[in-house]
Amino acid sequence: MASFDTFRQLDTDTLRRVERSHQKGATYFHRLANEPSLGLYFVDEHARKSVKKMAVDRHKLSQLHEKVEASSEGVEICVTTVGHLNTSHRSFLSISQKLASATQCALSLAPPPSSSGL
C-alpha cells in the first residue's frame, strides 16, 4: 500500500499540473475563440450608435441640398435676368436715340406756332 500512496501522491501532483495546463489552454482557446466575436460586438455596437446619428445627418444634408438647389436656381435666374437687362439696355438706348431723332424730325416738319393770337 505504501507504493500505491506514493504513486497516488505523484499522480495528484501530476493531476494538478495537468489540470493547471488544461485550464491555461482552455483560457487561451476561449480568448482566442472569442476575440473575433468581441471585435464584432464592438463593431456592431458602433454601428448601432452611429446609424441613428448618420440617419439624422443624412436627413439634414438632404434638406440643405434642397435649399442649395433652390438658391442656385434663384441665382441662375438672377444672372440670366441681369444678362437680359444688359442686352435690353442697349436696345433701350437705341430706342431713346431714335425717339430723340424722330422728335427733332417732327419738330422740323411742324409749322411754327403763329404769333397772332386766337
C-alpha positions as CSV (number, residue, x, y, z in Angstrom):
1,M,0.0,0.0,0.0
2,A,2.9,2.3,0.5
3,S,3.8,2.1,-3.1
4,F,0.2,2.9,-4.1
5,D,0.2,6.0,-1.8
6,T,3.5,7.1,-3.4
7,F,2.0,6.6,-6.9
8,R,-1.1,8.4,-5.8
9,Q,1.0,11.3,-4.4
10,L,2.8,11.6,-7.7
11,D,-0.4,11.2,-9.6
12,T,-2.0,14.0,-7.5
13,D,0.9,16.3,-8.3
14,T,0.7,15.3,-12.0
15,L,-3.0,15.7,-12.0
16,R,-2.6,19.2,-10.5
17,R,-0.1,20.1,-13.3
18,V,-2.3,18.6,-16.0
19,E,-5.3,20.4,-14.6
20,R,-3.4,23.7,-14.5
21,S,-2.1,23.3,-18.0
22,H,-5.6,22.3,-19.2
23,Q,-7.0,25.4,-17.5
24,K,-4.4,27.7,-19.1
25,G,-5.0,26.0,-22.5
26,A,-8.8,26.3,-22.1
27,T,-8.5,30.0,-21.1
28,Y,-6.2,30.6,-24.1
29,F,-8.5,28.9,-26.6
30,H,-11.5,30.7,-25.0
31,R,-9.8,34.1,-25.5
32,L,-8.7,33.1,-29.0
33,A,-12.2,31.9,-30.0
34,N,-13.9,34.9,-28.5
35,E,-11.7,37.7,-29.8
36,P,-13.3,37.9,-33.2
37,S,-16.8,37.9,-31.7
38,L,-15.6,40.5,-29.2
39,G,-14.3,42.7,-32.0
40,L,-17.6,42.1,-34.0
41,Y,-19.5,43.1,-30.8
42,F,-17.7,46.5,-30.7
43,V,-18.3,46.9,-34.5
44,D,-21.9,46.1,-34.1
45,E,-22.2,48.5,-31.1
46,H,-20.5,51.2,-33.1
47,A,-22.9,50.7,-36.0
48,R,-25.9,50.8,-33.8
49,K,-24.9,54.0,-32.2
50,S,-23.7,55.6,-35.5
51,V,-26.6,54.7,-37.7
52,K,-29.1,56.8,-35.9
53,K,-26.9,59.8,-35.9
54,M,-26.0,59.2,-39.6
55,A,-29.7,59.0,-40.5
56,V,-30.4,62.3,-38.8
57,D,-27.3,63.8,-40.5
58,R,-28.4,62.4,-43.9
59,H,-31.9,64.0,-43.5
60,K,-30.4,67.3,-42.6
61,L,-28.0,67.1,-45.5
62,S,-30.8,66.3,-47.9
63,Q,-32.7,69.4,-46.6
64,L,-29.6,71.6,-47.0
65,H,-29.1,70.1,-50.5
66,E,-32.7,71.1,-51.4
67,K,-32.1,74.7,-50.1
68,V,-28.9,74.9,-52.1
69,E,-30.6,73.7,-55.2
70,A,-33.4,76.3,-54.8
71,S,-30.8,79.0,-54.1
72,S,-28.7,78.1,-57.1
73,E,-31.8,78.1,-59.3
74,G,-32.6,81.6,-58.0
75,V,-29.0,82.7,-58.6
76,E,-29.2,81.3,-62.2
77,I,-32.4,83.2,-62.8
78,C,-30.9,86.4,-61.5
79,V,-27.8,86.0,-63.6
80,T,-29.9,85.4,-66.7
81,T,-32.1,88.4,-65.9
82,V,-29.1,90.7,-65.5
83,G,-27.7,89.4,-68.8
84,H,-31.1,90.2,-70.5
85,L,-31.1,93.6,-68.8
86,N,-27.6,94.3,-70.1
87,T,-28.8,93.3,-73.6
88,S,-32.0,95.3,-73.3
89,H,-30.1,98.4,-72.0
90,R,-28.5,98.6,-75.5
91,S,-32.0,98.2,-77.1
92,F,-33.4,100.9,-74.8
93,L,-30.5,103.2,-75.6
94,S,-31.1,102.7,-79.3
95,I,-34.8,103.4,-78.9
96,S,-34.0,106.5,-76.9
97,Q,-31.7,107.8,-79.7
98,K,-34.3,107.0,-82.4
99,L,-37.0,108.7,-80.3
100,A,-34.9,111.8,-80.0
101,S,-34.1,111.8,-83.7
102,A,-37.8,111.3,-84.5
103,T,-38.8,114.2,-82.2
104,Q,-36.3,116.5,-83.9
105,C,-37.6,115.4,-87.3
106,A,-41.2,116.0,-86.2
107,L,-40.3,119.5,-84.8
108,S,-38.7,120.4,-88.1
109,L,-41.8,119.4,-90.1
110,A,-44.3,121.1,-87.9
111,P,-45.3,124.7,-88.8
112,P,-44.1,127.3,-86.4
113,P,-46.7,128.5,-83.9
114,S,-48.4,131.6,-85.0
115,S,-47.7,134.8,-83.1
116,S,-51.1,136.2,-83.8
117,G,-53.3,135.1,-81.1
118,L,-56.5,133.5,-81.0
